[in-house]
């Protein structure tokens, strides 16, 4: 998860530095409120990426795989496919600047909704595809989200980061290799 989110952060920062005169990081990965309720200083005049939910992708297969392990094999738990919900918010003292930066962020993900090793130089190992899909929230859902975050509302959009995978490849059970065929069928 952190690898995928940091990759998206780097991609968005690269976009901002290439398309404007912004020298410092325009985008940060952060919560919107400190535990004491105060606003983190690091988000001032930034686009902020905030993890707001994680869900298991149920449309993908869930079978374990059996990698080769010396002369035998090993059974491992199935790969866990995750969808990570990311809040992209504009934390700017100048409201107009915040709206412009949020619009640029939305435009970036609209023009490049999927990321692969072929279209992204720094694409992280362990992933085949990452996509950013805009999620529409009702006013009630939006109100609840901001209440849970413990922050004042900021102009924002929610995206679903699809196909973040987790696979530790821990062997849960050794499986011996078949060395010869049994010929005593039906005996």
MDTraj code that builds the backbone (N, CA, C; nanometers):
import mdtraj as md
import numpy as np

residues = "UNK UNK UNK UNK UNK UNK UNK UNK UNK UNK UNK UNK UNK UNK UNK UNK UNK UNK UNK UNK UNK UNK UNK UNK UNK UNK UNK UNK UNK UNK UNK UNK UNK UNK UNK UNK UNK UNK UNK UNK UNK UNK UNK UNK UNK UNK UNK UNK UNK UNK UNK UNK UNK UNK UNK UNK UNK UNK UNK UNK UNK UNK UNK UNK UNK UNK UNK UNK UNK UNK UNK UNK UNK UNK UNK UNK UNK UNK UNK UNK UNK UNK UNK UNK UNK UNK UNK UNK UNK UNK UNK UNK UNK UNK UNK UNK UNK UNK UNK UNK UNK UNK UNK UNK UNK UNK UNK UNK UNK UNK UNK UNK UNK UNK UNK UNK UNK UNK UNK UNK UNK UNK UNK UNK UNK UNK UNK UNK UNK UNK UNK UNK UNK UNK UNK UNK UNK UNK UNK UNK UNK UNK UNK UNK UNK UNK UNK UNK UNK UNK UNK UNK UNK UNK UNK UNK UNK UNK UNK UNK UNK UNK UNK UNK UNK UNK UNK UNK UNK UNK UNK UNK UNK UNK UNK UNK UNK UNK UNK UNK UNK UNK UNK UNK UNK UNK UNK".split()
xyz = np.array([
    [0.0806, -0.1185, 0.0000],
    [0.0000, 0.0000, 0.0000],
    [0.0859, 0.1263, 0.0000],
    [0.1815, 0.1298, 0.0914],
    [0.2668, 0.2484, 0.0996],
    [0.3466, 0.2677, -0.0288],
    [0.3888, 0.1586, -0.0905],
    [0.4637, 0.1670, -0.2161],
    [0.3766, 0.2272, -0.3256],
    [0.2532, 0.1810, -0.3372],
    [0.1621, 0.2328, -0.4395],
    [0.1295, 0.3795, -0.4149],
    [0.1022, 0.4162, -0.2900],
    [0.0690, 0.5551, -0.2585],
    [0.1879, 0.6478, -0.2811],
    [0.3065, 0.6043, -0.2438],
    [0.4257, 0.6870, -0.2667],
    [0.4561, 0.7003, -0.4154],
    [0.4272, 0.5958, -0.4920],
    [0.4439, 0.6046, -0.6372],
    [0.3494, 0.7093, -0.6956],
    [0.2217, 0.7063, -0.6564],
    [0.1232, 0.8046, -0.7043],
    [0.1663, 0.9449, -0.6615],
    [0.2151, 0.9582, -0.5404],
    [0.2661, 1.0868, -0.4907],
    [0.3785, 1.1382, -0.5797],
    [0.4737, 1.0532, -0.6128],
    [0.5869, 1.0910, -0.6979],
    [0.5401, 1.1303, -0.8374],
    [0.4465, 1.0528, -0.8936],
    [0.3941, 1.0834, -1.0267],
    [0.3254, 1.2200, -1.0301],
    [0.2444, 1.2482, -0.9296],
    [0.1728, 1.3759, -0.9252],
    [0.2686, 1.4916, -0.9013],
    [0.3670, 1.4723, -0.8156],
    [0.4689, 1.5761, -0.7939],
    [0.5489, 1.6019, -0.9209],
    [0.5823, 1.4974, -0.9946],
    [0.6552, 1.5131, -1.1212],
    [0.5727, 1.5921, -1.2210],
    [0.4433, 1.5637, -1.2253],
    [0.3533, 1.6372, -1.3137],
    [0.3528, 1.7862, -1.2786],
    [0.3398, 1.8172, -1.1500],
    [0.3363, 1.9583, -1.1094],
    [0.4688, 2.0290, -1.1360],
    [0.5792, 1.9617, -1.1113],
    [0.7086, 2.0280, -1.1347],
    [0.7353, 2.0471, -1.2837],
    [0.6842, 1.9586, -1.3691],
    [0.7035, 1.9728, -1.5140],
    [0.6087, 2.0755, -1.5753],
    [0.4913, 2.0938, -1.5142],
    [0.3909, 2.1815, -1.5747],
    [0.3832, 2.3207, -1.5123],
    [0.4639, 2.3465, -1.4107],
    [0.4604, 2.4792, -1.3485],
    [0.5979, 2.5126, -1.2923],
    [0.6072, 2.6288, -1.2335],
    [0.7350, 2.6727, -1.1777],
    [0.7502, 2.6325, -1.0312],
    [0.6714, 2.5383, -0.9849],
    [0.6785, 2.4933, -0.8461],
    [0.8075, 2.4133, -0.8266],
    [0.8934, 2.4598, -0.7375],
    [1.0212, 2.3937, -0.7132],
    [1.0116, 2.2895, -0.6022],
    [0.9354, 2.3188, -0.4996],
    [0.9217, 2.2241, -0.3894],
    [0.8088, 2.1265, -0.4181],
    [0.7958, 2.0250, -0.3361],
    [0.6892, 1.9269, -0.3541],
    [0.5540, 1.9955, -0.3407],
    [0.4720, 1.9800, -0.4430],
    [0.3388, 2.0399, -0.4421],
    [0.2370, 1.9472, -0.3776],
    [0.2741, 1.8191, -0.3637],
    [0.1831, 1.7168, -0.3135],
    [0.2494, 1.6443, -0.1976],
    [0.1721, 1.6186, -0.0916],
    [0.2231, 1.5444, 0.0237],
    [0.1268, 1.4305, 0.0564],
    [0.1795, 1.3277, 0.1191],
    [0.0999, 1.2158, 0.1695],
    [0.0869, 1.2397, 0.3191],
    [-0.0345, 1.2687, 0.3655],
    [-0.0515, 1.3076, 0.5051],
    [-0.1963, 1.2943, 0.5487],
    [-0.2145, 1.2852, 0.6796],
    [-0.3471, 1.3002, 0.7369],
    [-0.3826, 1.4482, 0.7338],
    [-0.5079, 1.4791, 0.7568],
    [-0.5523, 1.6181, 0.7520],
    [-0.5636, 1.6819, 0.8891],
    [-0.5466, 1.6015, 0.9933],
    [-0.5513, 1.6535, 1.1298],
    [-0.4543, 1.5742, 1.2165],
    [-0.3891, 1.6431, 1.3076],
    [-0.3045, 1.5777, 1.4070],
    [-0.3943, 1.5138, 1.5132],
    [-0.3404, 1.4219, 1.5934],
    [-0.4235, 1.3600, 1.6980],
    [-0.4886, 1.4614, 1.7932],
    [-0.4249, 1.5766, 1.8125],
    [-0.4826, 1.6791, 1.9003],
    [-0.5840, 1.7683, 1.8277],
    [-0.6109, 1.7400, 1.6994],
    [-0.7080, 1.8162, 1.6231],
    [-0.6502, 1.9330, 1.5445],
    [-0.5248, 1.9631, 1.5663],
    [-0.4623, 2.0745, 1.4939],
    [-0.4297, 2.0322, 1.3502],
    [-0.4096, 2.1312, 1.2644],
    [-0.3778, 2.1050, 1.1241],
    [-0.2258, 2.0864, 1.1108],
    [-0.1813, 1.9777, 1.0471],
    [-0.0378, 1.9571, 1.0275],
    [0.0232, 2.0708, 0.9437],
    [0.1377, 2.1222, 0.9861],
    [0.2040, 2.2292, 0.9120],
    [0.2458, 2.1846, 0.7722],
    [0.2760, 2.0567, 0.7562],
    [0.3269, 2.0042, 0.6283],
    [0.2242, 2.0109, 0.5159],
    [0.0951, 2.0320, 0.5475],
    [-0.0060, 2.0324, 0.4416],
    [-0.0417, 2.1735, 0.3955],
    [0.0184, 2.2757, 0.4553],
    [-0.0137, 2.4136, 0.4185],
    [0.0274, 2.4418, 0.2742],
    [-0.0676, 2.4875, 0.1943],
    [-0.0468, 2.5199, 0.0529],
    [0.0020, 2.4001, -0.0284],
    [-0.0621, 2.2871, -0.0058],
    [-0.0283, 2.1613, -0.0747],
    [-0.1545, 2.0894, -0.1201],
    [-0.1370, 2.0048, -0.2184],
    [-0.2353, 1.9012, -0.2483],
    [-0.2006, 1.7871, -0.1530],
    [-0.3011, 1.7341, -0.0850],
    [-0.2781, 1.6320, 0.0172],
    [-0.3439, 1.5009, -0.0251],
    [-0.2659, 1.3939, -0.0272],
    [-0.3179, 1.2592, -0.0505],
    [-0.3356, 1.1931, 0.0859],
    [-0.4567, 1.1462, 0.1137],
    [-0.4872, 1.0854, 0.2431],
    [-0.5556, 0.9513, 0.2208],
    [-0.5033, 0.8470, 0.2822],
    [-0.5674, 0.7154, 0.2776],
    [-0.6950, 0.7228, 0.3610],
    [-0.8101, 0.6903, 0.2997],
    [-0.9355, 0.6970, 0.3746],
    [-1.0067, 0.5625, 0.3879],
    [-0.9664, 0.4642, 0.3074],
    [-1.0279, 0.3317, 0.3220],
    [-0.9478, 0.2290, 0.2438],
    [-0.9580, 0.1050, 0.2872],
    [-0.8960, -0.0088, 0.2197],
    [-1.0039, -0.1151, 0.2061],
    [-1.0178, -0.1714, 0.0866],
    [-1.1136, -0.2802, 0.0690],
    [-1.0489, -0.3918, -0.0112],
    [-1.0945, -0.5130, 0.0149],
    [-1.0488, -0.6294, -0.0600],
    [-1.1210, -0.6328, -0.1938],
    [-1.0456, -0.6528, -0.3015],
    [-1.1049, -0.6674, -0.4348],
    [-1.1553, -0.8104, -0.4459],
    [-1.2866, -0.8258, -0.4596],
    [-1.3459, -0.9595, -0.4620],
    [-1.3610, -1.0156, -0.6029],
    [-1.3389, -0.9339, -0.7035],
    [-1.3543, -0.9818, -0.8412],
    [-1.2353, -1.0633, -0.8886],
    [-1.1254, -1.0580, -0.8177],
    [-1.0057, -1.1314, -0.8574],
    [-1.0070, -1.2711, -0.7961],
    [-0.9398, -1.3645, -0.8614],
    [-0.9278, -1.5008, -0.8102],
    [-0.8516, -1.5018, -0.6787],
    [-0.8771, -1.6023, -0.5977],
    [-0.8136, -1.6090, -0.4670],
    [-0.7446, -1.7418, -0.4420],
    [-0.6860, -1.8000, -0.5440],
    [-0.6155, -1.9261, -0.5228],
    [-0.4699, -1.8980, -0.4883],
    [-0.4147, -1.9805, -0.4038],
    [-0.2731, -1.9687, -0.3711],
    [-0.1897, -2.0188, -0.4864],
    [-0.0636, -1.9911, -0.4828],
    [0.0231, -2.0423, -0.5879],
    [0.1312, -2.1267, -0.5243],
    [0.1962, -2.2037, -0.6070],
    [0.2956, -2.2979, -0.5564],
    [0.4294, -2.2715, -0.6259],
    [0.5145, -2.1917, -0.5643],
    [0.6453, -2.1654, -0.6248],
    [0.7412, -2.2826, -0.6022],
    [0.8381, -2.2973, -0.6920],
    [0.9397, -2.4015, -0.6778],
    [1.0259, -2.3698, -0.5567],
    [1.0584, -2.4745, -0.4819],
    [1.1364, -2.4610, -0.3602],
    [1.2353, -2.5773, -0.3560],
    [1.3523, -2.5603, -0.4143],
    [1.4493, -2.6688, -0.4202],
    [1.3968, -2.7815, -0.5061],
    [1.3910, -2.9056, -0.4497],
    [1.3426, -3.0215, -0.5238],
    [1.1914, -3.0336, -0.5187],
    [1.1265, -2.9539, -0.4348],
    [0.9805, -2.9617, -0.4225],
    [0.9161, -2.8275, -0.4516],
    [0.8029, -2.8076, -0.3906],
    [0.7263, -2.6849, -0.4080],
    [0.6798, -2.6375, -0.2721],
    [0.6226, -2.5208, -0.2675],
    [0.5661, -2.4708, -0.1429],
    [0.4321, -2.4052, -0.1695],
    [0.3379, -2.4261, -0.0813],
    [0.2059, -2.3643, -0.0947],
    [0.2088, -2.2344, -0.0156],
    [0.1524, -2.1295, -0.0734],
    [0.1439, -2.0025, -0.0024],
    [0.0004, -1.9533, -0.0050],
    [-0.0281, -1.8565, 0.0785],
    [-0.1617, -1.7976, 0.0798],
    [-0.1835, -1.7191, -0.0489],
    [-0.3090, -1.7046, -0.0898],
    [-0.3367, -1.6329, -0.2143],
    [-0.2975, -1.4854, -0.2056],
    [-0.2699, -1.4281, -0.3212],
    [-0.2408, -1.2863, -0.3293],
    [-0.3642, -1.2087, -0.2849],
    [-0.3422, -1.1029, -0.2098],
    [-0.4498, -1.0176, -0.1631],
    [-0.4551, -0.8948, -0.2524],
    [-0.5641, -0.8784, -0.3247],
    [-0.5829, -0.7630, -0.4117],
    [-0.6617, -0.6581, -0.3350],
    [-0.6080, -0.5385, -0.3283],
    [-0.6695, -0.4316, -0.2508],
    [-0.7074, -0.3134, -0.3377],
    [-0.8144, -0.2494, -0.3011],
    [-0.8499, -0.1192, -0.3538],
    [-0.8283, -0.0217, -0.2386],
    [-0.7557, 0.0836, -0.2657],
    [-0.7221, 0.1818, -0.1638],
    [-0.7917, 0.3124, -0.2019],
    [-0.8714, 0.3646, -0.1127],
    [-0.9410, 0.4906, -0.1386],
    [-0.8536, 0.6059, -0.0906],
    [-0.8314, 0.7000, -0.1811],
    [-0.7413, 0.8122, -0.1548],
    [-0.8193, 0.9423, -0.1704],
    [-0.8130, 1.0247, -0.0674],
    [-0.8721, 1.1580, -0.0736],
    [-0.7654, 1.2530, -0.1256],
    [-0.7968, 1.3235, -0.2328],
    [-0.7066, 1.4238, -0.2899],
    [-0.7681, 1.5588, -0.2539],
    [-0.7048, 1.6303, -0.1620],
    [-0.7630, 1.7563, -0.1159],
    [-0.6655, 1.8716, -0.1344],
    [-0.7233, 1.9905, -0.1474],
    [-0.6454, 2.1126, -0.1700],
    [-0.6436, 2.1941, -0.0417],
    [-0.5289, 2.1963, 0.0246],
    [-0.5137, 2.2693, 0.1506],
    [-0.4348, 2.3976, 0.1237],
    [-0.5040, 2.4985, 0.0736],
    [-0.4390, 2.6242, 0.0345],
    [-0.5040, 2.7415, 0.1069],
    [-0.4230, 2.8393, 0.1470],
    [-0.4785, 2.9601, 0.2088],
    [-0.5529, 3.0430, 0.1049],
    [-0.5087, 3.0376, -0.0194],
    [-0.5786, 3.1062, -0.1283],
    [-0.6725, 3.0052, -0.1935],
    [-0.8026, 3.0265, -0.1746],
    [-0.9037, 2.9311, -0.2223],
    [-0.8941, 2.9075, -0.3729],
    [-0.8748, 3.0131, -0.4483],
    [-0.8663, 3.0021, -0.5945],
    [-0.7470, 2.9166, -0.6371],
    [-0.6333, 2.9354, -0.5704],
    [-0.5148, 2.8541, -0.5998],
    [-0.5430, 2.7072, -0.5687],
    [-0.6104, 2.6818, -0.4578],
    [-0.6455, 2.5446, -0.4206],
    [-0.7351, 2.4781, -0.5237],
    [-0.8340, 2.5541, -0.5723],
    [-0.9226, 2.4979, -0.6750],
    [-0.8463, 2.4696, -0.8035],
    [-0.7548, 2.5588, -0.8404],
    [-0.6750, 2.5381, -0.9620],
    [-0.5877, 2.4130, -0.9483],
    [-0.5226, 2.3963, -0.8326],
    [-0.4362, 2.2781, -0.8111],
    [-0.5182, 2.1494, -0.8070],
    [-0.6355, 2.1539, -0.7459],
    [-0.7213, 2.0360, -0.7431],
    [-0.7657, 2.0010, -0.8849],
    [-0.8025, 2.1019, -0.9625],
    [-0.8409, 2.0803, -1.1019],
    [-0.7252, 2.0193, -1.1816],
    [-0.6043, 2.0662, -1.1581],
    [-0.4872, 2.0096, -1.2264],
    [-0.4665, 1.8633, -1.1849],
    [-0.4884, 1.8324, -1.0581],
    [-0.4742, 1.6946, -1.0096],
    [-0.5777, 1.6035, -1.0755],
    [-0.7016, 1.6486, -1.0804],
    [-0.8076, 1.5711, -1.1441],
    [-0.7757, 1.5531, -1.2924],
    [-0.7273, 1.6598, -1.3554],
    [-0.6896, 1.6521, -1.4967],
    [-0.5769, 1.5537, -1.5216],
    [-0.4803, 1.5488, -1.4295],
    [-0.3700, 1.4533, -1.4425],
    [-0.4231, 1.3099, -1.4414],
    [-0.5090, 1.2774, -1.3441],
    [-0.5616, 1.1406, -1.3352],
    [-0.6609, 1.1100, -1.4468],
    [-0.7242, 1.2131, -1.5024],
    [-0.8135, 1.1907, -1.6161],
    [-0.7315, 1.1578, -1.7405],
    [-0.6174, 1.2255, -1.7575],
    [-0.5350, 1.2004, -1.8758],
    [-0.4468, 1.0763, -1.8606],
    [-0.4189, 1.0368, -1.7364],
    [-0.3378, 0.9177, -1.7124],
    [-0.4026, 0.8368, -1.5991],
    [-0.5114, 0.7667, -1.6312],
    [-0.5826, 0.6925, -1.5259],
    [-0.5164, 0.5607, -1.4866],
    [-0.4278, 0.5095, -1.5724],
    [-0.3623, 0.3828, -1.5384],
    [-0.2112, 0.3975, -1.5494],
    [-0.1436, 0.3234, -1.4651],
    [0.0016, 0.3283, -1.4565],
    [0.0562, 0.1870, -1.4726],
    [0.1549, 0.1731, -1.5597],
    [0.2208, 0.0444, -1.5831],
    [0.3709, 0.0693, -1.5942],
    [0.4466, -0.0376, -1.6044],
    [0.5907, -0.0242, -1.6248],
    [0.6209, 0.0370, -1.7615],
    [0.5280, 0.0250, -1.8558],
    [0.5495, 0.0793, -1.9902],
    [0.5283, 0.2303, -1.9963],
    [0.4384, 0.2853, -1.9130],
    [0.4120, 0.4292, -1.9216],
    [0.4632, 0.5102, -1.8028],
    [0.5325, 0.4435, -1.7111],
    [0.5844, 0.5120, -1.5926],
    [0.7245, 0.4604, -1.5611],
    [0.8202, 0.5496, -1.5667],
    [0.9607, 0.5116, -1.5475],
    [0.9853, 0.4479, -1.4110],
    [0.9282, 0.5042, -1.3065],
    [0.9551, 0.4562, -1.1709],
    [0.8469, 0.3613, -1.1203],
    [0.7799, 0.2893, -1.2103],
    [0.6729, 0.1992, -1.1696],
    [0.7271, 0.0949, -1.0728],
    [0.6598, 0.0767, -0.9588],
    [0.7143, -0.0133, -0.8562],
    [0.7060, -0.1610, -0.8929],
    [0.8077, -0.2343, -0.8540],
    [0.8100, -0.3794, -0.8735],
    [0.6990, -0.4425, -0.7892],
    [0.6467, -0.5537, -0.8349],
    [0.5436, -0.6251, -0.7611],
    [0.4025, -0.5892, -0.8044],
    [0.3896, -0.4936, -0.8942],
    [0.2587, -0.4539, -0.9452],
    [0.2576, -0.4724, -1.0957],
    [0.1436, -0.5073, -1.1506],
    [0.1275, -0.5129, -1.2962],
    [0.0601, -0.3876, -1.3474],
    [-0.0363, -0.3371, -1.2697],
    [-0.1177, -0.2244, -1.3119],
    [-0.1731, -0.1537, -1.1892],
    [-0.1700, -0.0220, -1.1914],
    [-0.2369, 0.0599, -1.0901],
    [-0.3276, 0.1566, -1.1637],
    [-0.4505, 0.1704, -1.1183],
    [-0.5412, 0.2661, -1.1816],
    [-0.6013, 0.3574, -1.0758],
    [-0.6284, 0.4804, -1.1173],
    [-0.6943, 0.5788, -1.0314],
    [-0.8313, 0.6065, -1.0905],
    [-0.9352, 0.5722, -1.0168],
    [-1.0727, 0.5860, -1.0637],
    [-1.1462, 0.6836, -0.9720],
    [-1.2008, 0.7910, -1.0302],
    [-1.2753, 0.8903, -0.9534],
    [-1.4006, 0.8269, -0.8948],
    [-1.4251, 0.8529, -0.7662],
    [-1.5408, 0.7987, -0.6954],
    [-1.6355, 0.9133, -0.6626],
    [-1.7624, 0.8959, -0.6942],
    [-1.8635, 0.9971, -0.6614],
    [-1.9235, 0.9644, -0.5257],
    [-1.9197, 1.0608, -0.4349],
    [-1.9795, 1.0442, -0.3031],
    [-2.1033, 1.1321, -0.2934],
    [-2.2044, 1.0822, -0.2239],
    [-2.3226, 1.1641, -0.1969],
    [-2.2845, 1.2691, -0.0928],
    [-2.3681, 1.3690, -0.0744],
    [-2.3414, 1.4721, 0.0263],
    [-2.3341, 1.4103, 0.1662],
    [-2.4181, 1.3110, 0.1931],
    [-2.4172, 1.2452, 0.3240],
    [-2.2860, 1.1695, 0.3446],
    [-2.2400, 1.0971, 0.2416],
    [-2.1134, 1.0237, 0.2515],
    [-1.9965, 1.1198, 0.2679],
    [-2.0005, 1.2299, 0.1947],
    [-1.8952, 1.3298, 0.2036],
    [-1.8901, 1.3913, 0.3432],
    [-2.0061, 1.4232, 0.3978],
    [-2.0144, 1.4795, 0.5324],
    [-1.9587, 1.3816, 0.6357],
    [-1.9961, 1.2556, 0.6226],
    [-1.9473, 1.1527, 0.7144],
    [-1.7964, 1.1357, 0.7035],
    [-1.7440, 1.1349, 0.5807],
    [-1.6000, 1.1202, 0.5599],
    [-1.5235, 1.2311, 0.6307],
    [-1.5650, 1.3546, 0.6108],
    [-1.4928, 1.4670, 0.6725],
    [-1.5084, 1.4665, 0.8242],
    [-1.6216, 1.4209, 0.8751],
    [-1.6398, 1.4106, 1.0200],
    [-1.5448, 1.3063, 1.0782],
    [-1.5327, 1.1931, 1.0089],
    [-1.4412, 1.0872, 1.0540],
    [-1.2958, 1.1356, 1.0512],
    [-1.2620, 1.2125, 0.9496],
    [-1.1254, 1.2633, 0.9380],
    [-1.0926, 1.3654, 1.0471],
    [-1.1923, 1.4259, 1.1057],
    [-1.1692, 1.5240, 1.2114],
    [-1.1088, 1.6530, 1.1601],
    [-1.1388, 1.6865, 1.0369],
    [-1.0818, 1.8068, 0.9759],
    [-1.1940, 1.8913, 0.9177],
    [-1.1646, 2.0180, 0.8971],
    [-1.2583, 2.1047, 0.8276],
    [-1.2568, 2.0692, 0.6801],
    [-1.3711, 2.0863, 0.6150],
    [-1.3828, 2.0513, 0.4739],
    [-1.2848, 2.1319, 0.3890],
    [-1.2245, 2.0640, 0.2924],
    [-1.1393, 2.1259, 0.1905],
    [-1.1905, 2.0801, 0.0541],
    [-1.1718, 2.1601, -0.0496],
    [-1.2057, 2.1121, -0.1835],
    [-1.1308, 1.9812, -0.2096],
    [-1.2030, 1.8823, -0.2608],
    [-1.1415, 1.7498, -0.2684],
    [-1.2115, 1.6588, -0.3666],
    [-1.1460, 1.5481, -0.3948],
    [-1.2013, 1.4402, -0.4764],
    [-1.1521, 1.3085, -0.4170],
    [-1.2332, 1.2061, -0.4272],
    [-1.1959, 1.0735, -0.3778],
    [-1.1676, 0.9843, -0.4980],
    [-1.0567, 0.9119, -0.4896],
    [-1.0181, 0.8175, -0.5948],
    [-1.0031, 0.6781, -0.5359],
    [-1.0353, 0.5802, -0.6192],
    [-1.0093, 0.4410, -0.5843],
    [-0.8822, 0.4004, -0.6577],
    [-0.7780, 0.3693, -0.5814],
    [-0.6533, 0.3170, -0.6367],
    [-0.6713, 0.1665, -0.6446],
    [-0.6889, 0.1166, -0.7673],
    [-0.7201, -0.0249, -0.7889],
    [-0.5943, -0.1099, -0.8097],
    [-0.6057, -0.2331, -0.7640],
    [-0.5080, -0.3383, -0.7863],
    [-0.3764, -0.3188, -0.7119],
    [-0.3835, -0.2596, -0.5978],
    [-0.2673, -0.2640, -0.5103],
    [-0.2642, -0.4063, -0.4557],
    [-0.1539, -0.4780, -0.4703],
    [-0.1480, -0.6187, -0.4293],
    [-0.0577, -0.6374, -0.3091],
    [-0.0924, -0.7345, -0.2290],
    [-0.0091, -0.7726, -0.1152],
    [0.0170, -0.9216, -0.1266],
    [0.1435, -0.9601, -0.1373],
    [0.1816, -1.1010, -0.1439],
    [0.3187, -1.1135, -0.0803],
    [0.3223, -1.1717, 0.0381],
    [0.4487, -1.1874, 0.1080],
    [0.5232, -1.3134, 0.0678],
    [0.4588, -1.4023, -0.0068],
    [0.5196, -1.5267, -0.0544],
    [0.5749, -1.6137, 0.0577],
    [0.5118, -1.6072, 0.1737],
    [0.5504, -1.6961, 0.2813],
    [0.4990, -1.8346, 0.2488],
    [0.5833, -1.9331, 0.2618],
    [0.5437, -2.0717, 0.2362],
    [0.4703, -2.1224, 0.3597],
    [0.3453, -2.1654, 0.3410],
    [0.2662, -2.2149, 0.4530],
    [0.2721, -2.3666, 0.4661],
    [0.3113, -2.4330, 0.3559],
    [0.3155, -2.5789, 0.3582],
    [0.4067, -2.6284, 0.2462],
    [0.5075, -2.7099, 0.2786],
    [0.5886, -2.7669, 0.1713],
    [0.5094, -2.8741, 0.0963],
    [0.5279, -2.8791, -0.0345],
    [0.4603, -2.9787, -0.1181],
    [0.5697, -3.0546, -0.1922],
    [0.5841, -3.1858, -0.1669],
    [0.6916, -3.2612, -0.2334],
    [0.6664, -3.2736, -0.3834],
    [0.7745, -3.2796, -0.4568],
    [0.7646, -3.2965, -0.6024],
    [0.7286, -3.4413, -0.6336],
    [0.6602, -3.4636, -0.7441],
    [0.6285, -3.6000, -0.7895],
    [0.7511, -3.6511, -0.8631],
    [0.8052, -3.7632, -0.8153],
    [0.9290, -3.8168, -0.8751],
    [0.9034, -3.9361, -0.9669],
    [0.7926, -4.0070, -0.9459],
    [0.7604, -4.1180, -1.0361],
    [0.6098, -4.1400, -1.0379],
    [0.5626, -4.1965, -1.1437],
    [0.4199, -4.2234, -1.1592],
    [0.3835, -4.3540, -1.0905],
    [0.2696, -4.3528, -1.0239],
    [0.2211, -4.4766, -0.9615],
    [0.1527, -4.5620, -1.0691],
    [0.1812, -4.6928, -1.0661],
    [0.1237, -4.7814, -1.1675],
    [0.0250, -4.8804, -1.1078],
    [-0.0163, -4.8615, -0.9847],
    [-0.1048, -4.9591, -0.9202],
    [-0.2503, -4.9119, -0.9162],
    [-0.2967, -4.8471, -1.0216],
    [-0.4351, -4.8035, -1.0276],
    [-0.5250, -4.9244, -1.0457],
    [-0.6322, -4.9297, -0.9728],
    [-0.7306, -5.0361, -0.9862],
    [-0.6884, -5.1665, -0.9209],
    [-0.5831, -5.1724, -0.8450],
    [-0.5402, -5.2982, -0.7823],
    [-0.6141, -5.3243, -0.6553],
])
top = md.Topology()
chain = top.add_chain()
for i, resn in enumerate(residues, 1):
    res = top.add_residue(resn, chain, resSeq=i)
    for name in ("N", "CA", "C"):
        top.add_atom(name, md.element.get_by_symbol(name[0]), res)
traj = md.Trajectory(xyz[None], top)
